[in-house]
């Protein structure tokens, strides 16, 4: 089976580091971004594309 694992609830850099050491490279949580309104996402993605 070819599946990807996404870690959820990553809250600290230490959490992210531990997951990376375990080979988990996809994650989401407060460490990366707090929940926000859809309108706030556009500037975030525009800055990354920039």
N, CA, C and O of each residue as an XYZ file, in Angstrom:
200
protein
N       0.851     -1.171      0.000
C       0.000      0.000      0.000
C       0.899      1.237      0.000
O       1.837      1.336      0.791
N       0.602      2.166     -0.887
C       1.363      3.400     -0.985
C       0.538      4.514     -0.353
O      -0.337      5.093     -0.998
N       0.824      4.810      0.916
C       0.057      5.826      1.639
C       1.003      6.811      2.306
O       2.136      6.469      2.643
N       0.528      8.035      2.492
C       1.295      9.051      3.203
C       0.653      9.282      4.559
O      -0.566      9.206      4.711
N       1.496      9.565      5.540
C       1.030      9.834      6.885
C       1.174     11.321      7.161
O       2.224     11.906      6.897
N       0.116     11.935      7.693
C       0.157     13.333      8.083
C      -0.068     13.399      9.588
O      -1.114     12.978     10.081
N       0.905     13.923     10.312
C       0.780     14.069     11.762
C      -0.092     15.284     12.058
O       0.066     16.335     11.437
N      -0.997     15.139     12.992
C      -1.913     16.210     13.363
C      -1.651     16.621     14.807
O      -1.325     15.782     15.646
N      -1.794     17.903     15.091
C      -1.655     18.377     16.463
C      -0.220     18.695     16.862
O       0.123     18.621     18.042
N       0.622     19.046     15.895
C       2.012     19.392     16.194
C       2.022     20.790     16.807
O       1.674     21.762     16.137
N       2.416     20.897     18.073
C       2.323     22.164     18.785
C       3.667     22.815     19.077
O       3.710     24.011     19.364
N       4.759     22.074     19.014
C       6.062     22.647     19.354
C       7.122     22.224     18.341
O       6.943     21.275     17.578
N       8.222     22.954     18.361
C       9.348     22.571     17.521
C       9.874     21.207     17.901
O      10.311     20.442     17.040
N       9.834     20.895     19.191
C      10.292     19.581     19.645
C       9.420     18.470     19.067
O       9.925     17.414     18.689
N       8.114     18.709     18.998
C       7.204     17.734     18.377
C       7.595     17.525     16.915
O       7.704     16.390     16.451
N       7.806     18.625     16.197
C       8.143     18.556     14.783
C       9.469     17.828     14.578
O       9.591     17.001     13.675
N      10.457     18.134     15.410
C      11.764     17.484     15.295
C      11.658     15.981     15.511
O      12.260     15.197     14.777
N      10.893     15.583     16.516
C      10.722     14.166     16.821
C      10.060     13.442     15.653
O      10.492     12.357     15.263
N       9.021     14.041     15.103
C       8.335     13.429     13.969
C       9.262     13.300     12.776
O       9.263     12.274     12.096
N      10.062     14.345     12.512
C      10.994     14.310     11.390
C      12.006     13.183     11.560
O      12.344     12.489     10.601
N      12.488     13.007     12.794
C      13.437     11.925     13.068
C      12.805     10.553     12.839
O      13.504      9.588     12.529
N      11.492     10.469     12.990
C      10.776      9.224     12.752
C      10.419      9.036     11.277
O       9.841      8.018     10.898
N      10.767     10.026     10.447
C      10.501      9.927      9.021
C       9.172     10.505      8.583
O       8.759     10.321      7.438
N       8.495     11.206      9.489
C       7.207     11.808      9.155
C       7.470     13.252      8.730
O       7.882     14.083      9.540
N       7.229     13.535      7.462
C       7.578     14.851      6.922
C       6.367     15.726      6.613
O       6.529     16.873      6.196
N       5.164     15.208      6.809
C       3.948     15.992      6.606
C       3.246     16.151      7.946
O       2.999     15.169      8.646
N       2.923     17.397      8.301
C       2.313     17.630      9.604
C       1.497     18.918      9.591
O       1.675     19.778      8.728
N       0.607     19.029     10.557
C      -0.165     20.253     10.741
C      -0.346     20.482     12.226
O      -0.266     19.549     13.026
N      -0.587     21.714     12.584
C      -0.818     22.047     13.978
C      -0.414     23.476     14.288
O       0.058     24.205     13.416
N      -0.606     23.873     15.553
C      -0.320     25.241     15.990
C       1.136     25.638     15.755
O       1.427     26.822     15.590
N       2.050     24.676     15.735
C       3.456     25.010     15.506
C       3.631     25.697     14.150
O       4.481     26.575     14.007
N       2.847     25.309     13.175
C       2.968     25.850     11.826
C       2.056     27.051     11.610
O       2.473     28.044     11.015
N       0.827     26.971     12.083
C      -0.129     28.077     11.935
C      -1.342     27.817     12.811
O      -1.786     26.680     12.965
N      -1.864     28.883     13.377
C      -3.084     28.779     14.160
C      -4.285     28.835     13.210
O      -4.167     29.359     12.103
N      -5.427     28.307     13.625
C      -6.616     28.376     12.774
C      -6.935     29.835     12.427
O      -6.733     30.733     13.244
N      -7.430     30.059     11.215
C      -7.756     31.420     10.802
C      -8.899     31.403      9.796
O      -9.283     30.355      9.278
N      -9.423     32.577      9.539
C     -10.475     32.728      8.541
C      -9.881     32.502      7.140
O      -8.687     32.705      6.921
N     -10.717     32.086      6.221
C     -10.265     31.816      4.858
C      -9.593     33.041      4.249
O      -8.586     32.903      3.555
N     -10.126     34.236      4.493
C      -9.568     35.457      3.911
C      -8.127     35.682      4.351
O      -7.365     36.331      3.634
N      -7.737     35.167      5.504
C      -6.372     35.346      5.993
C      -5.384     34.391      5.314
O      -4.174     34.591      5.418
N      -5.868     33.377      4.636
C      -4.984     32.415      3.980
C      -4.322     32.969      2.724
O      -3.167     32.649      2.443
N      -5.036     33.791      1.972
C      -4.494     34.286      0.704
C      -3.145     34.992      0.883
O      -2.206     34.670      0.155
N      -3.006     35.937      1.815
C      -1.695     36.568      1.983
C      -0.601     35.579      2.410
O       0.561     35.742      2.036
N      -0.965     34.570      3.181
C       0.022     33.576      3.615
C       0.563     32.811      2.410
O       1.772     32.613      2.291
N      -0.325     32.382      1.520
C       0.097     31.632      0.349
C       0.790     32.534     -0.668
O       1.723     32.094     -1.339
N       0.358     33.770     -0.795
C       1.001     34.702     -1.716
C       2.437     34.964     -1.283
O       3.332     35.042     -2.126
N       2.667     35.098      0.009
C       4.020     35.345      0.528
C       4.916     34.149      0.272
O       6.095     34.326     -0.034
N       4.388     32.922      0.388
C       5.180     31.731      0.143
C       5.519     31.588     -1.331
O       6.605     31.118     -1.671
N       4.616     31.982     -2.207
C       4.834     31.858     -3.641
C       5.826     32.906     -4.141
O       6.497     32.713     -5.155
N       5.906     34.016     -3.412
C       6.624     35.197     -3.761
C       7.947     35.196     -4.249
O       8.502     36.259     -4.529
